[in-house]
């Protein structure tokens, strides 16, 4: 049975049965920001290479 997640904008998206890896290769990690469209939380890459410690939560009002 398919599972779905509801995003902040009201859209429903498929939830996979298993987690997948999303990989960004960069020489400048701290320029990257990711946004969780389900919760609205934003994270900034911090240059750490240890799994689970690569991103730091930032204020959701962060916009430039």
N, C-alpha and C positions, 0 to 999 in steps of 0.2 A: 504494500500500500504506500503510495507516494505521500510524503510529508511536505508541507509548505511553511514558509516564513512570511509574515506580513511586514512590509517595510514602512518607514515613517510616512511615505507619500501614499500609502494605501495599496501599493502594488503587492501581489503575492508572487514569491519566487520558490522554485523547487529546492528542497533540502536533500542533499545526497546521503546515501547510506553510510559512506565512510568519508572521513576528512581527507582533503587533498592539500598539497603544498602549492603555495603561490610564491614564486621566486622573483626577486628584483636584483639584477646584477648592476652595480653602480660603483663609481669611484667617489661619489659624494652622497653618502647615505642620509645625512641630516637635511638634505633638501626635499626628502620624500615625506608625504603625509598620506595616511590612509583613513578612510571614513567608513564606519560601520553603518550601512544604510538602514539596518534594523533598529539600532539603538540611538543613532545620531552621534555616538562617541567618535572623536578624532584621535589619532595617534601619530606621533612623529618619530621617524627612525632616529636612533641615537648613536649608531656606529658600533654597538655591541654585537658580536657575532654568535653569542650563546642563545640557543633556541629558548623562546619564552621571555627573553630580556632585550629583544631587538627594537622594541617600540615603547615610547613613553606616552601615556595619555596626556592630551592637551585640552585646554578649555574649548568647548564647542563654539564659542563666539569668535574663535581665531579665524580671521579673514583679512586679507590685505589686497 
